[in-house]
Amino acid sequence: MAQYIITYLGGDQPSSPEEGKQHFAKYKEWLSSLGDSVVSPANPFKNTCTVNSDGTVTTGSTTSMSGYTIIEADSTETALEIAKACPFLDIGGSLEVSELMQMPG
């Protein structure tokens, strides 16, 4: 079975701690529903820095990527259906789904 990375982009911050707890509960429920197909769940990013082509380092990201999840699925279509059910979409975020390639050696 192929592995796919679901990349989280954008999304609105919760307006209250209670809203954040409710969203996180939905997210945990979604991950739980995926069972053994989840390879690496809930990998948020923190303290991002960008290394530029001239070697300088800047604080922050040049993208809106905020984390990722890795799943196993039998096709891209199945991986997309899994992503369409992700509650991250409920907070205005978008998801990119990419098949991970196995590099030789």
SERO-4910 file (N, C-alpha, C, O; in steps of 0.05 Angstrom, whole numbers):
BEGIN
 pado doro    nc1    nc2    nc3   cac1   cac2   cac3    cc1    cc2    cc3    oc1    oc2    oc3
  Met    A     17    -24      0      0      0      0     18     25      0     38     26     13
  Ala    A     10     45    -15     25     70    -17     21     87      8      0     85     21
  Gln    A     40    104     13     37    124     35     32    151     22     43    158      2
  Tyr    A     15    167     36      8    193     27     12    213     50      7    206     73
  Ile    A     21    237     43     24    258     63      1    278     59     -4    287     36
  Ile    A    -13    284     80    -34    304     80    -22    328     93    -16    328    117
  Thr    A    -18    350     78     -6    374     88    -27    394     95    -45    400     79
  Tyr    A    -26    406    119    -45    426    128    -36    454    121    -14    462    127
  Leu    A    -54    469    108    -48    496     99    -69    516    110    -93    511    107
  Gly    A    -59    537    122    -77    558    131    -94    549    155    -84    535    173
  Gly    A   -119    557    155   -137    551    177   -139    573    197   -120    588    201
  Asp    A   -163    576    208   -168    597    228   -162    587    256   -167    564    262
  Gln    A   -151    605    272   -147    598    300   -174    598    315   -191    614    308
  Pro    A   -177    581    335   -201    580    350   -206    607    364   -187    621    372
  Ser    A   -231    615    366   -237    641    379   -238    639    409   -238    659    423
  Ser    A   -237    614    420   -237    611    449   -225    583    455   -223    566    438
  Pro    A   -216    580    480   -205    554    488   -226    531    484   -219    509    476
  Glu    A   -251    537    489   -272    517    486   -275    509    457   -278    485    451
  Glu    A   -274    528    439   -276    522    410   -252    505    402   -255    487    386
  Gly    A   -229    511    412   -205    496    406   -207    467    416   -199    449    402
  Lys    A   -218    463    439   -222    436    450   -242    420    433   -238    397    427
  Gln    A   -264    434    424   -284    421    407   -272    412    381   -276    390    371
  His    A   -256    430    369   -244    423    343   -224    400    347   -223    382    330
  Phe    A   -207    401    368   -188    380    372   -201    353    377   -191    333    368
  Ala    A   -224    354    390   -239    329    394   -249    317    368   -247    293    364
  Lys    A   -258    334    350   -266    325    323   -242    314    308   -244    293    294
  Tyr    A   -220    327    310   -195    319    297   -186    291    307   -179    274    291
  Lys    A   -186    288    333   -178    262    345   -198    240    336   -189    217    331
  Glu    A   -224    246    335   -244    227    326   -238    219    297   -240    195    290
  Trp    A   -232    238    280   -225    232    252   -201    214    250   -201    194    236
  Leu    A   -180    221    264   -156    204    264   -162    176    274   -152    157    262
  Ser    A   -177    174    295   -185    148    306   -200    131    285   -197    107    283
  Ser    A   -217    145    270   -234    130    250   -217    119    227   -226    101    213
  Leu    A   -192    128    224   -175    119    203   -161     93    210   -150     79    193
  Gly    A   -161     86    236   -150     60    245   -120     57    237   -104     75    241
  Asp    A   -114     33    227    -86     26    221    -75     41    196    -51     39    190
  Ser    A    -92     55    181    -82     69    158    -65     94    165    -51    105    149
  Val    A    -67    102    191    -51    125    199    -23    116    206    -19     99    224
  Val    A     -3    127    192     25    120    197     37    140    217     52    132    235
  Ser    A     31    166    213     43    186    230     22    209    233     21    227    217
  Pro    A      6    208    255    -15    228    258     -6    254    270     15    255    284
  Ala    A    -20    275    264    -18    300    279     10    310    284     21    307    306
  Asn    A     23    320    263     50    331    265     50    361    260     56    369    238
  Pro    A     43    377    280     42    406    276     70    417    277     88    406    288
  Phe    A     73    440    263     99    454    263     99    476    283     78    488    290
  Lys    A    123    482    293    127    503    314    154    516    309    173    503    301
  Asn    A    156    542    314    181    557    313    196    552    286    219    545    285
  Thr    A    181    557    264    193    553    237    212    575    230    207    599    236
  Cys    A    234    567    218    254    586    207    258    578    178    255    555    170
  Thr    A    265    597    161    270    592    133    300    598    127    310    619    134
  Val    A    313    578    115    341    581    106    339    589     77    329    574     60
  Asn    A    348    613     71    346    624     44    370    615     26    390    606     37
  Ser    A    367    618      0    388    609    -18    415    622    -14    435    611    -21
  Asp    A    415    646     -2    440    660      3    452    652     30    472    664     38
  Gly    A    439    634     44    449    624     70    438    639     94    442    631    117
  Thr    A    423    661     89    412    676    112    388    660    122    375    645    108
  Val    A    382    665    147    360    652    161    340    673    170    348    693    182
  Thr    A    314    669    164    293    687    173    273    671    190    269    647    186
  Thr    A    262    685    209    242    673    226    215    671    212    207    690    198
  Gly    A    202    649    214    176    645    201    178    629    176    200    621    167
  Ser    A    155    623    165    153    607    141    146    624    117    135    645    119
  Thr    A    154    614     93    146    627     68    120    615     57    111    623     36
  Thr    A    109    595     71     84    583     63     64    584     87     72    592    109
  Ser    A     40    575     82     21    573    104     19    545    116     -1    539    130
  Met    A     39    528    110     38    500    119     41    500    149     59    512    161
  Ser    A     23    485    163     24    485    192     28    457    204     31    454    228
  Gly    A     29    436    187     34    409    197     27    388    176     20    395    153
  Tyr    A     27    363    184     21    341    165     13    316    180     17    313    204
  Thr    A      1    298    165     -6    271    174      2    252    151     -2    259    128
  Ile    A     13    229    158     20    209    138      1    185    141     -3    175    163
  Ile    A    -11    177    118    -30    154    118    -21    134     98     -5    140     80
  Glu    A    -33    110     99    -30     90     78    -57     87     65    -78     86     79
  Ala    A    -57     85     39    -82     81     24    -76     66     -2    -53     66    -11
  Asp    A    -96     53    -13    -92     36    -36    -92     52    -62    -86     42    -84
  Ser    A   -100     78    -61   -100     95    -85   -101    125    -77   -107    132    -55
  Thr    A    -94    141    -96    -97    170    -92   -126    178    -86   -131    195    -69
  Glu    A   -144    165   -100   -172    171    -96   -181    165    -67   -196    181    -55
  Thr    A   -172    143    -56   -178    136    -29   -166    156     -9   -178    165     10
  Ala    A   -141    164    -15   -127    184      2   -142    211      2   -145    224     22
  Leu    A   -152    218    -22   -168    243    -24   -194    242     -9   -202    261      3
  Glu    A   -207    219    -10   -232    216      5   -227    218     35   -243    230     50
  Ile    A   -205    206     44   -197    209     73   -193    238     79   -203    248    100
  Ala    A   -179    252     63   -173    281     68   -199    297     68   -201    316     84
  Lys    A   -217    291     50   -242    306     49   -258    305     75   -275    323     80
  Ala    A   -254    285     91   -268    282    117   -253    295    140   -263    295    162
  Cys    A   -230    307    135   -214    319    157   -227    344    167   -234    362    151
  Pro    A   -230    347    193   -243    371    205   -226    396    202   -236    418    209
  Phe    A   -201    394    193   -185    418    188   -199    436    167   -196    460    167
  Leu    A   -214    423    149   -229    438    129   -250    455    142   -258    476    131
  Asp    A   -261    447    165   -282    462    179   -272    489    190   -289    506    196
  Ile    A   -246    492    193   -236    517    204   -223    534    182   -206    552    188
  Gly    A   -231    530    157   -222    546    135   -195    539    124   -184    553    107
  Gly    A   -184    516    132   -158    507    122   -162    491     96   -184    484     88
  Ser    A   -140    487     82   -140    469     59   -119    448     63   -101    450     80
  Leu    A   -121    427     47   -104    404     49    -91    397     22   -105    398      2
  Glu    A    -66    391     23    -53    380     -1    -47    350      5    -38    343     26
  Val    A    -53    333    -15    -48    305    -12    -28    297    -33    -32    301    -57
  Ser    A     -6    285    -24     15    277    -42     24    248    -36     26    241    -12
  Glu    A     28    232    -57     39    205    -52     69    208    -46     83    222    -60
  Leu    A     78    194    -26    106    193    -19    120    173    -36    111    150    -38
  Met    A    142    180    -47    158    162    -64    180    149    -47    192    162    -31
  Gln    A    184    124    -52    205    110    -38    231    113    -55    231    105    -79
  Met    A    251    124    -43    277    128    -58    294    102    -55    294     91    -33
  Pro    A    307     94    -76    324     71    -75    348     75    -57    359     97    -55
  Gly    A    357     53    -45    382     53    -30    382     68     -5    402     69      9
***
